């Protein structure tokens, strides 16, 4: 199996008697309340998805990630992973103290050993990570809503959130074991927050021609309000796989992270995380993890040019913008299709969301009929329920 980022797959999940003891002690600790974003970060740190991180970042790592996309160890890392607190909470905790991490439901999910508390610049973080301070950018908006201080230190997961630890989620260790059981040595990962349309399918199946297996790894944590809900997307993924993919060569498992919409930096982050899950290849298409017009069409591919291949140690599969060509009567890219642009149907998650929102049925050139049926039925049912 491919080596995890940093050399070791981190495991900060308490089990057995140790978990019982830590959970009991945590009841008397000062509590910090986690939002859903931070709770998913806690889970992904603890299970090794964010290896080599053992906890929320200290100031040295944080600043180096912002400026150089590296941890202080020298390992490539492109996004800050931090836990923010207000000044009110900052004045009640201290270095060396252990605090409990509670969800919105009041359950203690983890423990944090405080090693550092520091102030940070929200403007600087927005500029480095998102290349803008525009509050209309969902990632920037999130930054400016956070507390003014970061609290850093190693974490331990003591209770597994039931909404994350479902049958549809496999930890990095579990997925690695699954790949070994299946006999897959080369695995291409596909990240998505949208239903899979024909362009996505084209990229996935092209990649599948060259590897042992394909991991469809949809992000199901926090996304924008206008993104299609994760439960509806999962139904569309399943019906697509049942009808159009070889069952012995494709695996569907969820990635319970929050979406940052950080474009190029998030593409690097997504590739590192998939390496930790055991994947050897990572698909990067047009405008990966982008939003609006904040990033160039292929910025998320070009960012990988600044890293040595052996340093990142996961193969990046770069794809041109795929479209449906009426003349070819098939999916294609500018590399394979000679026909005029007026014969091309360009597909995107944005377009399908807009169609569904307006009560339109996406054309067959956009997606498979079974997928369209699921999306239209589920979205109409969701809208009627909301009224």
C-alpha positions in Angstrom: 0.0 0.0 0.0 1.0 3.6 -0.6 2.7 5.2 2.4 0.6 7.7 4.3 1.5 11.4 4.1 4.4 12.0 6.5 5.2 8.3 6.8 2.7 7.1 9.4 -1.1 6.8 9.5 -2.2 8.7 12.6 -4.6 7.1 15.0 -6.0 9.2 17.8 -9.2 7.2 18.4 -9.5 6.0 22.0 -10.7 2.4 22.4 -11.6 0.0 25.1 -10.6 0.8 28.7 -8.6 3.8 27.7 -11.6 5.3 26.0 -13.7 4.7 29.1 -11.2 6.4 31.4 -10.7 9.4 29.1 -14.4 9.9 28.5 -15.1 9.8 32.3 -12.3 12.4 33.0 -13.6 14.6 30.2 -16.9 15.1 31.9 -15.2 17.4 34.5 -13.1 19.4 31.9 -13.9 22.8 30.6 -15.9 22.4 27.4 -15.4 24.0 23.9 -18.4 23.6 21.6 -17.7 22.4 18.1 -19.6 23.4 15.0 -20.2 20.7 12.4 -17.1 21.8 10.5 -14.8 21.4 13.5 -16.4 18.2 14.5 -15.7 16.7 11.1 -12.1 18.0 11.4 -11.8 16.2 14.8 -12.9 12.9 13.3 -10.6 13.2 10.2 -7.6 14.1 12.3 -8.2 11.3 14.8 -8.8 8.6 12.1 -5.7 9.5 10.2 -7.3 11.1 7.2 -5.3 14.3 7.9 -2.0 12.5 8.7 0.5 13.7 9.7 -1.6 16.1 11.8 -2.2 14.9 15.4 -4.3 17.8 16.4 -5.3 21.4 15.6 -2.3 23.4 14.2 0.1 25.5 16.3 1.1 28.9 15.1 4.4 27.8 13.5 2.7 25.2 11.3 -0.3 27.6 10.6 1.9 30.4 9.4 4.1 28.1 7.3 1.1 26.5 5.7 -0.3 29.9 4.8 3.0 31.2 3.3 4.7 28.1 1.9 2.0 25.3 1.8 4.2 23.2 4.1 4.2 22.2 7.7 7.2 23.0 9.9 8.4 19.5 9.3 8.7 20.3 5.6 5.8 18.1 4.6 3.5 19.6 1.9 0.2 20.8 3.4 -1.9 23.4 1.8 -4.8 24.3 4.1 -4.9 25.4 7.8 -6.7 23.0 10.1 -7.6 25.1 13.2 -10.0 25.3 16.0 -11.1 28.9 16.7 -12.3 30.3 20.1 -13.7 33.6 21.3 -11.8 35.9 23.6 -14.2 35.0 26.3 -13.2 31.3 26.0 -9.6 32.2 25.6 -9.6 33.9 29.0 -11.0 30.8 30.6 -8.4 28.2 29.4 -4.6 27.9 29.6 -1.7 26.1 28.1 -1.3 22.6 29.6 -5.0 22.3 30.2 -7.1 19.5 28.8 -10.5 20.5 27.5 -13.5 18.5 26.3 -14.8 19.0 22.8 -18.6 18.9 22.7 -20.9 18.8 19.7 -24.1 20.8 19.3 -25.9 17.9 20.8 -23.9 18.2 24.1 -22.1 14.9 23.6 -18.3 14.9 24.4 -16.7 13.7 21.2 -13.1 14.5 22.0 -10.4 15.9 24.2 -7.9 18.5 23.3 -4.6 19.0 25.2 -3.9 22.7 24.9 -0.3 23.5 23.8 -0.8 26.9 22.4 -3.3 29.8 22.1 -2.7 32.5 19.5 -4.3 35.4 17.7 -4.4 35.4 13.9 -5.2 37.7 11.0 -8.5 36.7 9.3 -7.7 39.0 6.4 -4.3 37.3 5.9 -5.8 33.8 6.1 -8.4 34.7 3.5 -5.9 36.2 1.1 -3.4 33.3 1.4 -5.9 30.5 1.3 -8.7 31.9 -0.9 -6.8 34.7 -2.8 -9.7 37.1 -1.9 -11.3 38.9 1.0 -14.7 39.0 -0.7 -17.3 38.0 1.9 -19.4 36.5 -0.9 -16.8 33.7 -1.2 -18.2 30.9 1.2 -14.7 30.1 2.5 -13.9 33.7 3.3 -17.3 34.2 4.9 -16.5 31.2 7.2 -13.1 32.7 8.1 -14.6 36.1 9.2 -17.3 34.3 11.2 -14.8 32.5 13.4 -13.5 33.4 16.8 -10.4 35.7 17.1 -8.1 33.1 18.5 -6.8 29.6 17.6 -6.3 26.9 20.2 -3.7 24.2 19.3 -2.8 20.8 20.5 -3.2 17.1 20.0 -6.7 15.6 20.1 -8.3 12.3 21.0 -11.6 11.0 19.7 -13.6 9.4 22.6 -17.1 9.1 21.1 -17.8 8.5 17.4 -20.5 10.8 15.9 -23.2 8.5 14.7 -24.1 10.7 11.7 -20.5 10.4 10.5 -19.7 6.8 11.4 -22.4 5.2 9.2 -22.1 2.2 6.9 -21.2 4.6 4.1 -18.0 5.8 5.8 -14.8 3.9 5.9 -11.8 5.3 7.8 -8.4 5.4 6.1 -7.4 2.1 7.8 -10.6 0.4 6.8 -10.4 1.6 3.2 -6.8 0.4 3.0 -7.8 -3.0 4.3 -10.7 -3.1 1.8 -8.3 -2.3 -1.1 -6.0 -5.1 0.0 -9.0 -7.6 0.2 -10.0 -6.6 -3.3 -6.5 -7.0 -4.6 -6.2 -3.4 -5.8 -2.7 -2.0 -6.0 -3.5 1.1 -8.0 -6.5 3.2 -7.0 -7.8 6.4 -8.5 -9.8 8.7 -6.3 -12.6 11.0 -7.5 -13.7 13.9 -5.3 -17.1 15.4 -5.8 -19.7 17.6 -4.0 -22.1 17.3 -7.0 -24.1 14.6 -8.6 -22.0 12.7 -11.2 -22.8 13.9 -14.7 -21.6 12.6 -18.0 -18.4 14.6 -17.9 -17.5 13.2 -14.5 -18.3 9.7 -15.7 -16.0 10.2 -18.7 -13.1 11.2 -16.5 -13.7 8.3 -14.0 -13.9 5.7 -16.7 -10.9 7.0 -18.6 -8.9 6.7 -15.3 -10.4 3.3 -14.6 -8.8 2.1 -17.9 -5.4 2.5 -16.3 -5.8 1.5 -12.6 -7.1 -1.5 -10.7 -9.9 0.3 -9.0 -11.8 3.6 -8.7 -12.8 5.2 -5.4 -15.8 7.6 -5.7 -15.3 9.6 -2.6 -18.0 12.3 -2.3 -17.6 15.0 0.3 -20.6 15.0 2.6 -19.7 17.6 5.2 -20.6 21.3 5.2 -21.3 22.7 1.8 -23.0 25.8 0.4 -26.8 26.1 1.0 -27.5 25.8 -2.7 -25.5 22.6 -3.2 -27.6 19.5 -3.6 -28.0 17.8 -0.2 -25.7 14.8 0.5 -28.5 12.3 1.0 -29.9 13.1 -2.5 -26.5 12.9 -4.0 -25.8 9.5 -2.5 -29.0 8.1 -4.0 -27.9 9.4 -7.4 -24.4 7.9 -7.0 -25.8 4.5 -6.1 -28.2 4.3 -9.0 -25.4 5.3 -11.4 -23.0 2.7 -10.1 -25.7 0.0 -10.2 -26.4 0.6 -13.9 -23.2 1.8 -15.5 -20.1 0.7 -13.6 -18.4 -2.7 -13.1 -19.2 -3.6 -9.5 -15.9 -5.3 -8.8 -13.8 -2.3 -9.9 -15.6 0.7 -8.2 -16.1 1.5 -4.6 -18.3 4.3 -3.1 -17.4 5.7 0.3 -18.1 9.1 1.8 -15.6 11.7 2.9 -17.1 13.6 5.8 -15.1 16.8 5.5 -16.3 20.4 5.2 -16.0 22.0 1.8 -13.6 24.9 1.9 -14.0 26.1 -1.8 -10.3 26.9 -1.8 -9.7 25.9 -5.4 -6.1 25.1 -6.1 -5.0 24.8 -2.5 -8.0 22.5 -1.8 -7.0 20.3 -4.8 -3.6 19.7 -3.1 -5.3 19.0 0.2 -7.8 16.6 -1.4 -4.9 14.7 -3.0 -3.0 14.3 0.2 -6.0 13.1 2.1 -6.8 10.5 -0.6 -3.3 9.2 -0.3 -3.9 8.7 3.4 -7.0 6.7 2.4 -4.8 4.4 0.3 -5.2 5.9 -3.2 -2.3 6.0 -5.6 -3.9 8.4 -8.2 -6.1 11.5 -7.9 -8.4 12.9 -10.6 -8.3 16.7 -11.1 -10.6 18.2 -13.7 -11.5 21.7 -14.4 -11.9 24.2 -11.6 -11.5 21.6 -8.8 -13.0 22.8 -5.5 -13.7 26.2 -7.1 -16.6 28.5 -6.7 -17.8 31.5 -8.8 -15.0 33.0 -10.9 -12.4 33.3 -8.1 -9.9 30.8 -9.8 -8.8 30.0 -13.3 -10.1 27.0 -15.1 -6.9 24.9 -14.6 -5.3 26.7 -11.6 -6.1 23.6 -9.5 -3.9 21.5 -11.9 -1.1 24.0 -12.4 -0.5 24.3 -8.6 0.9 20.8 -8.6 3.8 21.9 -10.8 5.5 23.5 -7.8 5.9 20.2 -6.0 8.3 17.4 -6.7 6.4 14.2 -7.8 8.2 12.0 -5.3 7.5 14.6 -2.6 3.7 14.6 -3.0 3.9 10.8 -3.9 0.4 10.5 -5.5 -0.1 10.5 -9.2 -2.2 13.5 -10.4 -4.5 12.7 -13.3 -5.2 15.9 -15.1 -8.1 16.2 -17.4 -9.3 18.8 -19.9 -12.8 20.1 -19.7 -15.0 17.3 -21.0 -18.2 18.0 -23.0 -20.8 16.1 -25.0 -20.3 16.5 -28.8 -23.5 16.2 -30.9 -21.5 15.2 -34.0 -19.4 12.6 -32.2 -22.5 11.5 -30.2 -20.3 11.0 -27.2 -18.2 12.6 -24.5 -15.0 14.2 -25.6 -12.4 16.9 -24.9 -10.5 19.4 -27.1 -7.8 16.8 -27.3 -10.1 14.2 -29.0 -12.9 16.2 -30.7 -12.3 18.2 -34.0 -15.8 19.7 -34.2 -17.0 23.3 -33.8 -17.9 24.6 -30.3 -21.6 25.1 -31.3 -21.8 21.3 -31.4 -20.6 21.0 -27.8 -22.8 20.7 -24.8 -20.8 21.8 -21.7 -21.8 20.3 -18.5 -21.3 21.4 -14.9 -22.7 20.9 -11.4 -23.7 24.6 -11.4 -25.9 24.0 -14.5 -27.7 21.0 -13.1 -28.4 22.7 -9.8 -29.9 25.7 -11.6 -32.0 23.4 -13.8 -33.4 21.4 -10.8 -34.0 24.6 -8.9 -36.1 26.0 -11.8 -38.0 22.7 -12.2 -36.2 21.8 -15.4 -35.3 18.3 -16.3 -31.6 18.0 -17.3 -31.1 16.6 -20.8 -29.9 13.1 -21.4 -26.6 14.5 -22.7 -26.1 15.8 -19.2 -26.6 12.7 -17.1 -27.9 9.2 -17.2 -31.7 8.9 -17.1 -31.7 7.0 -13.8 -29.7 9.8 -12.2 -32.0 12.5 -13.6 -35.0 10.6 -12.3 -33.6 10.4 -8.8 -32.6 14.1 -8.7 -35.8 15.5 -10.1 -38.0 13.3 -7.9 -36.0 14.0 -4.7 -35.6 17.7 -5.3 -39.4 18.1 -6.1 -40.2 16.1 -3.0 -37.8 18.2 -0.9 -39.4 21.5 -2.3 -42.9 20.3 -1.6 -42.1 19.3 1.9 -40.5 22.7 2.6 -43.6 24.6 1.5 
